[in-house]
Amino acid sequence: MKNANEFLLASAKQDFGVLKKWTNLKIMSTEEVYENLRDLIAYHIQKMLDHEYGRLLELLYKADISEVKVRACFQATKTSREIALDLAELYLARMQSKWKTRQEYNSRDIKGDWD
């Protein structure tokens, strides 16, 4: 099973086209990987806000990010860069939540009625 950083990178690569070549996971701390990835995703989101808004909403929906939280990002008077950073934070938080859930259900023995 992938560690959290590898899972976040794989998710970002799949959804936003962010490539791994920008970082070496073995020498960077978790915080550095998170910050770099957040900035790269925010950059892609900011471009999508201007040119591919429908695709951006589709990706956020596919990632299962709360519509209420997404709307909150747009309701305030923010620059497109601030909106992009907020959406990137929401995306990464959701991907971390998915990774934790997968770890929980893959790592323990689940016994059912049939055991």
N, C-alpha and C positions, 0 to 999 in steps of 0.2 A: 504494500500500500504506500502511496505517496505521502510525504510529509506535507505539512500545511503550506509551506512556501511553494513546493512543486505543484500542489493542487491549485493554488491561486494563479500561478503562472500559466498552467495548462488551461484553466478556465478563461483567463484574459486572452490568451492566444486564440482560443477557439471563438470567443465572442467578439473581440476587437482587433484581432490580428497582431497583438503585441508579441514580439519575438523574444526568445530567451537570450539571444546573443548579447544583450546589454548588461548582463550581470553574471557573476559567478557565485552561485548559492553557497559554495563551501567557504568563502572568505567574508561574506557579508552577514551582518546580524539580521535577525528577523525584522527588526524595526527599519533597517536600511532597505531591505527588500520591499517591505510594505510601502514605505514612502516613495521609492522609485517607481514601483508599480502603480501606486495611486496617481502619481504625476503623469505617467504614460497613459493610463486609462483616461484621466481627465483631459489630456490633450486630444485623444481620439473622440471623446464625448463632445468636446467643444467644437471640433470639426463637424461632427454629426448634427449638432444643434443647428449649424448654419446650412448644411447641405443634405443631410439624410435624417431629418427629424422622425419620419415614420419608422425607419429602420432602428433608430435609437429606442423609441418606445417599444418596438417589438422585442429588442434585446432585453430591456428592463423587465418586460412582462415575462419573457422566457426564463429569466433569472429568478422570477418569483419575488420581485421586490414590491413591497406594499405600495399600492397606488396612492394611498393617503400620504405616505412619506415622499413620494415623487412629486405629488402636487404641492406639498409644502416647500419644496425646493424652488418651485417656480412662482409661488405667491409673493414672496418677499421681493423687495427691490434690490436685486443683486446683479452683478455683472455676469456675462456668460462664463467667465473663468470661475467665479465663485459657484455658480450653478453646476458647472462641470466637476469641480472638486467635491461638492456635496453629493452629486450623483455617483462619483467614483467611490466615495466613502460608503455609500449605501450598497453599492455593488460588492465591494470587498467584504463588508460586514456580512452580507448574505452568503457569499461564497465561503467565508470562514464558518458560518453557522452550518452550511451544508457539509463541510468537511468534518466538523465535530460530530454531527449526527451520523455520518457514515462510519467514523471511527468507533463510535459507541456501539453501533449495531454489528460491525464486523469483528470487533475484538472480544466480545463476551459470548459465552455459550448461552443460547436462548433455549430454554426447555419449554416445550408445549405439553398439551394434554396427551399427545401420542408417545412421549418418552417414557 
